[in-house]
Amino acid sequence: MFRLRLTLRSLITLVVVVFGTLGSAVATLAASVPTAPSALTVNFGSGGVVLAWADNSSDETGFSIERCLGAGCTAFGQIATVGAGVTSYSDAFYATGVSLYRVRAFSGAGYSAYSSTAEMMLFGIGEVFPSITANPTAGFAPLTVSFDGSASMSLTGPITSYSWSFGDNQTATGSVVTHSYSAPGVYAVSLRVVGGSFSSADTTAVIVTVTAPPLVAPSNLSATSPVRRQVLLTWTNPVSSATALAVERCTGSGCTRFGRIAVLAPSATTYTDSSVKGGTTYTYRLAVSDGTGTAYSNTAVVTARR
């Protein structure tokens, strides 16, 4: 009887394991990247250049629309994103000359391949000439960029409006603006100016590349013992991709067997260790991680006050 119950328990365990394995496989399949959109077309409409494409996936979070300027150009930058199931977009900041467009789907699992590239050619009468100066055009997130369109010109009258599109669904007006990018990406920033006696309009663009900051450990770690049986740690935090920060300690000067004593927010710059013994020497260091690696600060040595 005992052997029979043991066999049934084993069978139940096997069934649970099998279904658990199948569940993991299903979850893995569900997390696959979306299928690329297809059949991208561009046409000129009342609102600008109208893009349309076929949605070939059922699990995307949205679509990223990219554009570059000039025949044969390769410097694509994102101009906007749209939600899941959306299959069209109007680019109101169209530019005269050749513009190339492409689209890809995205989800929490990543980006799909790109659609085919579609080309649009527009002609202007050459009355207004937009100009962009951007500083900086590349850097680590978060990145604040200053844009200056005041050098734009019109042949027959002043520029009457400046309209900016920053490539992350944000817009602004004015000849000089600033914009902050919080997420890494390649963004096509457009400036559309209107002016002259015929209220002519034209657009130009510049690419801004925002990259994720590297994993960098805190610096200038120092340790003092201002009161009995306490150690105060202070340090400097750099711009970094760190998502976790841990305080590690070992006993003695020159020791190497560190143990974790606290986990703090990555933005923390101080910590008080109240678990020390008076008269004992300790060595401290900080460990930061971003899910892909770990980096360590300098070490700091202190003898706890008695």
N, C-alpha and C positions, 0 to 999 in steps of 0.2 A: 504493500500500500504506500509506503514511504517512497519507494522507487517510482511509482506511478505519479505521485504529486510532484516529484522532482522533475520528471519528464515533461509534465504539463507546464511547469514554471519555465523550463528551458524553451519549450515551444512558444510560450507567450513572449518571452524575451526575444526570441528570434524574430517573431512577427513584428514586435516593436522596432527592432533594429532595422528590419527590411523596410518597413514603412517610413522610419526616420530617414533612412538612406534615400528612398524615393522622394521624400519631402525635400531633402537637401538638393537633390538633382533638379526637382521642379523649381525650387527657389533660384538655383543657379541659372536655369534656362530663362526664368522670368527677369533676371538681372542683365540679360544680354543687351547690347547696344541696339538702338532702333535701326530699321531698314532705311536706306537712303531714299529721299524723295526723287522724283523723276519728272520728265516732261516739262521742264521749266521754260516758260515763255515770258517775253517782255513786250509791252505795247505802250504807246503814249496815250494818256487819258487826261481828263480835266484836272486831276489831282497830281499829275506828274507821270513818272514811269510806273506802270502797273505790272507787277510780277504775279505769275500764277504757276502752281506746280501740283503734282499728284502726291498725295500722302499715302505711302506704302507701308506704314507701320501703325500699330494700334496701341503702342505703349510709350510713345514719346511724351516728354514734358513740354516741348515746344520746338520752334525752328529758329535757326540763326541765319539772317540774311547778310550776305557780304557783297562788297562792290570794290572794283578798282577802276582807275581812269586811264584811258589811252589804249590804242589798239595793241594787242599782244601783251598787255601789262600782267604782272604776276603778284603785285603787292596788294593783295586783297585785305580788306579790313571789315569788321562787323559794322553794319549801319543800324541794325535793329534786331530785336527778337519778337516773336509772336507765340501765342499759346498753342497748346495741343489741338490738333484738328483744323487749325487755320491753314488755308491753302492759297492765300493771296496777300500782297502787301503793296502799298503805294508809296513810292519814293518821291516825296515832295521836293527834295533837295537835288533834283536832277541837274546834270551839268551838260553844257554844250560839248560836242565832240563825241568820242567813243567811250562808253561805259560798259564794263563787263560785270555780270551778276552771277552768283551761285548761292545755293541754299543747302543746309544740312540739318538733320533732326538731332535732338539731344534729349537725354534723360539722366537719371541718377547714375546709370551705368556708363555714361560717356556719350561721345558724338558718333553719328553715322558717317558713312562716306559722303562726299559731296554729290550734288546733282550735276548734270551737265551744265556747262557755262552758256549763258545767253547774252547777246550783245545788243546794245541800243546806241544809235547814232542820232544826235540832235544838232541843229544848226541855230546859231544866234546871229543878230545883226551887228555884233561887235561894238555896241555902244558903251557897255559897262564891263569892267575888268576886275573881278574879285581877286583878293590877295590874302594869304594866311601866313602869319608867323606864329609858331608854336614853341613853347619852352617849358619843360623839356619834351622831347618826342618819344622818350623811352625811359623806363625806370621800374623800380619795385613797387608793388601795391602795398599800401594805398599811395596813389600818385596824383598830385595836384598839378594841373597844367594851365599855363596862361596862354590865351589865344588872342592875337591882335589882328584885326581885319582893317585897321584904319588906313592902310596903304592902298586899299581898293580905290579904283578911279572910275569916273564917268566922263565921256567926251562932251556931253551937252548939258550937264547940270550936276548938282551934288548927289551923292548917294543918300537915299532917303530911308533905307532900312537894311539891317543886318540880321540874318536869321541863321542860327547855328543848330546843327544836329551832331551829337557827340558819339553816336554809335552804340549807346546803351539805353536807348529809348528816352533820353533826356535831351531837352532843347533849351535854348536861351536866345535873347536878342541883345543887340548892342555891338558897338565896334570893337570893344575890348571886354573879354569875359574870362573867367576862370572856371575850371571844372575838375572834380575829384573822381578818380576811378578806384573803386574798392576791390574789384575782381580782376584777376589776370586775363588778358585777352589782347587781340589786335583790333583796334577800332579805327574806322574811317570817319574822320571828323569833317563835316561839310559846312561851308559858309555860302549862303545865298544872299546876294546883294541886289537891290533894286534902286534904280536912279535914272537920271537923265530926263530929257524933255518928253520922252515917250514911255517913261516908267519901265524901261527894259530891265531884264533880270538875267543873271548868270550865276553859276555855282562853281566853286573849286573845292578841293579836299586835301587833307593831309592825313598820314597814318600815324597813330600813336600806339606804341607797343608797351603793354604793361605785363610784367612778369612777376611770378611769386617770389618773395624774398627767400634767400637761402636760410638754412638753419644755422644760427649763430648763437653761441653761448653767452651768457651775461659776463661782464668784465668788472674789474675793480672790486672783487669780493674782499671785504675786510671783516674782521671779527674782533670785538672788544667785550670786556666783562665789566660793565659800569656799576653793577650791584652784585651782591652776594648770590652765588649759585645761579647766575643767569649769563647767557652769552647773546650779544646783539650782533646780527649779521646785516650788512648793507651791501648793495651792489648796483651796477648800472645795466639797464636792459637795452640792447640794440634793436634795430628793426630786424625782425626775424620771422620765420614761419612757425616758430614754436607754439605748440598748443598745450603743453604741460611743462611744469617746472617742479623739480623735487630738490629738497635739501638733504644732503648726505653727510655723514659724520663718521669718523673713526677716532679711536683713543690713542693719543701719543703724537709726537712730532715725527713726520716721515712715515707714518703708518699708511697702509695701502688697502686694508680690508674695510671698505666703507659700507655703511648700512643706511638705508633711507629712514629719516625721522619725520619728514613732513612733505606733503604735496600741496603746492600753492598755485594760485592763478598765474599765468605767464607774465602778467603785468606787474606782479609784486616786486618790490625793491627792498623790503626789509623782512626780517624774521627774528623772533626772540626765542631762544632755546632755554627752557626752564627745567630741563631734565638733566642738568650737569651736576657734577660733584665738585665742591670747592677744592681748589688746589690741584685739580686734574687738568692735564693738557689735552686739547682736542684739535683735530684737523677737520676743516669743513670744505665742501665743494658743492656746486650746483649742477644739476643735470637737466637739460631741456631736450624735448623730443617733439616731433611733428608727425608721428605715425610711420615715418620711413627711416628714421635714424636718431641718434643721440649725440649731443655735444656737451662737453664739460667746461665749466669755468676754471679760473685759477683756484688754487687752494689757499686757505687762510688758517693760521695757527694761533691759538689763544689758550691761556691758562685761566680757568674759571676762578673768580675771586672767592676767597674763603668766607 
